[in-house]
Amino acid sequence: MATAKRQQPLAKPNLKTRMRAYVRDHARVLLFSLGKLYRTPFASSFTLLMIAIALALPACLYVLLNNLQTVTHKLDNAGQISLFLHSKTPESAIEQLTNKLNDHAKVSTVRYIPADLALQEFKKLSEFDELLEGLPSNPLPPTLVVTPIDSVKKIEPLNELKNEFQTLANVEQVQLDMQWLQRLQAITDIIRRAITAVGIMLGLSVLLVVGNSIRLDIENRRAEIEVTKLIGASDRFIRRPFLYGGMWFGLLGGVLALLLVFIVLLVIKQPAQELIGLYNSDFVLKLPSFTQSISLVGSSIFLGLFGSWLAVGHRIAKIQPS
């Protein structure tokens, strides 16, 4: 009696072959999920537009706030202390006081403005030339404008320096107008926190939009999923195209949101420059940097993936062949 030949087991594919198959399978699913968006243009465009608007709003506010903080930072760095001297202070005393301030450890520069020069500058900046010409004498005192070093340009150190200068000889008044800057900084801090809160809420809305779109897609393909499970497909295999779909929603929505941000900033750039020009400032409205752009698109991709993962996780497991 002839003995039957023993069947040899199939050779296990090597690591390189398995990796190629893995990459090929993911690339196929990636393109398949993108094709699904292309085949449903109306629903996909509506979802992408909702994602883009939700992300573009806080992004625009954040960029504008950064521009505002750049302006206030420049103003903060330009903080100066004006020392108004007695009108009859002799030139020799003014020179001694100037040298003393220049030798001060917390002073960077000292600029002397004679009374006559101060009056000329005031005439240029005001509309009362004829009225000032009729004055019997110059009402403006000689002034020393002191620029502190960078390490002192904070509210408390500047106030200490102001009180110190007030005790100097021949100094009638010391002016440091920083209260408005404190208020502006407090307002910008409130705005930043409000933008963060709005961004978090709109980020949650992106999760809901993506999750709802993926959930509807799952329900529309319920019969297909049941058949796929009947032939042995795992939940991981079925879940993959939906996760890639959420990623595409996040990527395309983030790119569209970035485009909206650039459009809005370009629209307001010219009037903003005209407004800033009225204050004789050289500030230029800054568009989102490369890092900020990547952060916006990356955050959108994360929200798309996370939203689709939340929608797919338990939904796929609950669908079983009947």
C-alpha positions in Angstrom: 0.0 0.0 0.0 1.5 3.3 -1.1 1.9 5.9 1.6 0.6 9.4 0.9 3.1 12.1 0.7 3.1 14.5 3.6 2.2 18.1 2.5 5.0 20.5 3.2 4.0 23.7 5.1 4.0 26.9 3.2 7.1 29.0 3.7 6.5 32.0 6.0 7.1 35.3 4.1 10.2 37.2 5.2 10.1 40.6 7.0 10.8 42.6 3.8 7.9 40.9 2.0 5.6 41.6 5.0 6.6 45.2 5.2 6.0 45.7 1.5 2.5 44.2 1.8 1.8 46.3 4.9 2.8 49.5 3.1 0.9 48.6 -0.1 -2.2 47.8 1.9 -2.1 51.1 3.8 -1.4 53.1 0.5 -4.4 51.4 -1.1 -6.7 52.2 1.8 -5.4 55.8 1.9 -6.2 56.4 -1.7 -9.5 54.6 -1.4 -10.6 56.9 1.5 -9.6 59.9 -0.5 -11.6 58.6 -3.5 -14.7 58.3 -1.2 -14.5 62.1 -0.5 -14.2 62.8 -4.2 -17.2 60.6 -5.0 -19.4 62.5 -2.5 -18.4 66.1 -3.3 -21.3 67.9 -1.8 -21.3 66.2 1.6 -17.5 66.3 1.8 -17.2 70.0 0.8 -19.8 70.9 3.4 -17.9 69.0 6.1 -14.6 70.5 5.1 -16.0 74.0 5.1 -17.4 73.6 8.6 -14.0 72.3 9.8 -12.1 75.2 8.0 -14.3 77.9 9.5 -14.2 76.4 13.0 -10.4 76.4 12.9 -9.8 79.6 11.0 -11.7 81.8 13.5 -9.4 81.2 16.5 -6.4 81.0 14.2 -7.1 84.5 12.9 -7.7 85.9 16.3 -4.5 84.3 17.6 -2.4 85.8 14.8 -3.9 89.3 15.3 -3.2 89.0 19.0 0.4 88.1 18.3 0.7 91.2 16.1 -0.8 93.3 18.9 1.6 91.9 21.5 4.5 92.7 19.1 3.4 96.4 19.1 3.0 96.5 22.9 6.4 94.8 23.3 8.0 97.5 21.2 6.3 100.2 23.2 7.4 98.5 26.4 11.0 98.4 25.2 10.8 102.1 24.3 9.7 103.0 27.9 11.4 106.3 28.8 11.3 108.7 31.8 11.0 112.4 31.2 12.7 114.7 33.8 11.2 118.2 33.6 13.7 120.7 35.1 13.1 124.1 36.7 12.9 126.7 33.9 15.8 128.8 35.5 18.2 125.8 35.8 21.7 127.0 34.6 23.4 125.1 31.7 26.2 124.0 34.0 23.8 122.3 36.4 22.0 120.6 33.5 25.4 119.3 32.2 26.3 118.0 35.7 22.9 116.3 36.0 23.3 114.7 32.5 26.7 113.3 33.4 25.4 112.0 36.6 22.5 110.2 34.9 24.9 108.8 32.2 27.0 107.2 35.0 23.9 105.6 36.5 24.0 101.8 36.4 20.4 101.5 35.3 20.5 104.2 32.6 21.2 103.5 28.9 21.1 106.9 27.3 20.2 110.5 28.3 18.9 113.0 25.8 18.8 116.7 26.6 15.9 118.8 25.0 16.4 122.6 25.5 13.3 124.6 26.2 13.5 126.4 22.8 13.8 123.0 20.9 10.9 121.6 22.9 8.7 124.6 21.9 9.6 124.1 18.2 8.7 120.4 18.3 5.4 121.2 20.1 4.6 123.7 17.4 5.1 121.1 14.7 3.0 118.5 16.4 0.1 120.8 17.4 -2.3 123.1 15.6 -1.7 126.1 17.9 1.2 127.8 16.1 -0.4 131.3 16.1 -1.5 131.0 19.7 2.0 129.9 20.8 3.6 132.8 18.9 1.6 135.2 21.0 2.9 133.9 24.3 5.2 136.4 26.2 7.6 133.6 27.2 8.4 129.9 26.6 6.1 127.9 29.0 8.0 124.6 28.4 10.9 123.7 30.7 14.2 122.1 29.7 13.8 118.3 29.7 16.0 115.2 30.1 14.7 112.1 28.4 16.2 109.0 30.1 16.1 105.6 28.5 16.7 102.8 31.1 18.6 99.6 30.3 16.5 96.6 29.1 16.5 94.8 32.4 14.8 97.7 34.1 12.0 98.2 31.5 9.3 96.7 33.7 6.6 98.5 35.6 8.0 98.1 39.2 11.7 98.9 38.4 10.6 101.9 36.4 8.5 103.2 39.2 11.5 102.8 41.6 13.7 104.7 39.1 11.1 107.4 38.8 11.0 107.9 42.6 14.8 108.1 42.7 14.9 110.7 39.9 12.3 112.8 41.7 14.8 113.5 44.5 17.5 114.9 42.2 18.4 118.6 42.4 16.8 120.9 39.8 14.2 118.3 38.9 10.7 119.7 39.1 8.6 116.8 37.8 9.3 113.2 36.6 6.8 111.7 34.2 6.3 108.0 33.6 3.1 107.1 31.8 2.9 103.3 32.0 -0.6 102.8 33.4 -2.1 102.6 29.9 0.4 99.9 29.0 -0.5 97.9 32.1 -4.1 98.1 31.1 -3.4 97.1 27.5 -1.3 94.1 28.7 -4.1 93.0 31.0 -6.6 93.3 28.1 -4.4 91.2 25.8 -4.1 88.6 28.5 -7.9 88.4 28.8 -8.2 88.2 25.0 -5.6 85.4 24.9 -7.5 83.4 27.4 -10.8 84.0 25.6 -9.3 82.9 22.3 -8.0 79.8 24.0 -11.5 79.0 25.3 -13.1 79.7 22.0 -10.4 77.5 20.3 -11.1 74.6 22.6 -14.9 74.8 22.0 -14.5 75.0 18.3 -12.0 72.1 18.4 -14.6 70.1 20.1 -17.1 71.1 17.4 -14.6 69.8 14.8 -14.5 66.4 16.7 -18.3 66.3 16.5 -18.4 67.2 12.8 -15.9 64.6 11.8 -17.3 62.0 14.2 -20.8 62.5 12.9 -19.6 62.3 9.2 -17.8 59.1 9.9 -20.7 57.6 11.9 -23.1 58.3 9.0 -20.6 56.7 6.6 -20.5 53.6 8.8 -24.3 53.3 8.8 -24.4 53.7 5.1 -21.9 50.9 4.7 -23.4 48.7 7.4 -24.3 45.8 5.0 -20.8 46.0 3.5 -19.2 45.7 6.9 -21.4 42.7 7.8 -20.4 40.9 4.6 -16.7 41.8 5.2 -16.9 40.3 8.7 -18.5 37.2 7.4 -15.5 36.4 5.2 -13.2 36.9 8.2 -12.1 40.5 8.2 -11.0 41.9 11.6 -12.2 45.0 13.2 -8.8 46.6 12.7 -9.0 46.0 8.9 -12.6 47.4 8.7 -11.7 50.4 10.9 -8.7 51.5 8.8 -10.5 53.3 5.9 -12.7 55.3 8.3 -9.6 56.4 10.2 -7.9 57.5 7.0 -11.1 59.3 6.1 -11.0 61.3 9.3 -7.3 62.1 8.6 -8.2 63.4 5.1 -11.0 65.5 6.6 -8.5 67.0 9.1 -5.7 67.6 6.5 -7.9 69.2 3.8 -9.9 71.1 6.4 -6.7 72.4 8.0 -5.3 73.5 4.6 -8.5 75.3 3.8 -8.5 76.9 7.2 -5.0 78.2 6.7 -6.0 79.6 3.3 -8.9 81.4 4.9 -6.6 82.9 7.5 -4.3 84.2 4.8 -7.2 85.7 2.9 -8.6 87.5 5.9 -5.2 88.9 6.9 -4.5 90.0 3.4 -7.9 91.8 3.2 -7.3 93.7 6.4 -3.5 94.3 5.8 -3.8 97.6 3.8 -6.3 99.4 6.2 -4.3 98.1 9.1 -1.1 99.6 7.6 -2.9 102.9 7.0 -4.0 103.0 10.6 -0.6 102.2 11.9 0.9 104.8 9.6 -1.1 107.5 11.3 1.0 106.8 14.5 4.3 107.1 12.6 5.1 103.4 13.3 7.2 101.1 11.1 5.2 98.1 12.2 4.2 95.6 9.5 1.3 93.2 9.9 2.7 89.7 10.1 1.1 86.7 8.4 1.3 83.3 10.0 4.8 81.9 10.2 5.7 78.5 8.8 5.7 77.0 12.3 2.2 78.4 13.0 0.9 77.1 9.7 2.2 73.6 10.4 0.8 73.7 13.9 -2.7 74.6 12.5 -2.7 71.9 9.9 -1.2 69.4 12.3 -3.9 70.2 15.0 -6.5 69.7 12.3 -5.2 66.3 11.3 -5.1 65.3 15.0 -8.7 66.4 15.5 -9.8 64.6 12.4 -8.1 61.3 13.4 -9.3 61.5 17.0 -12.9 62.3 15.9 -13.0 59.4 13.5 -11.4 57.1 16.1 -14.1 58.1 18.7 -16.9 57.4 16.1 -15.4 54.1 14.8 -14.2 52.5 18.0 -17.3 51.0 19.5 -19.5 51.3 16.3 -17.6 48.7 14.3 -17.5 46.3 17.2 -21.3 46.5 17.6 -22.0 45.6 14.0 -22.1 41.8 13.7 -23.4 39.6 10.8 -27.0 38.6 11.4 
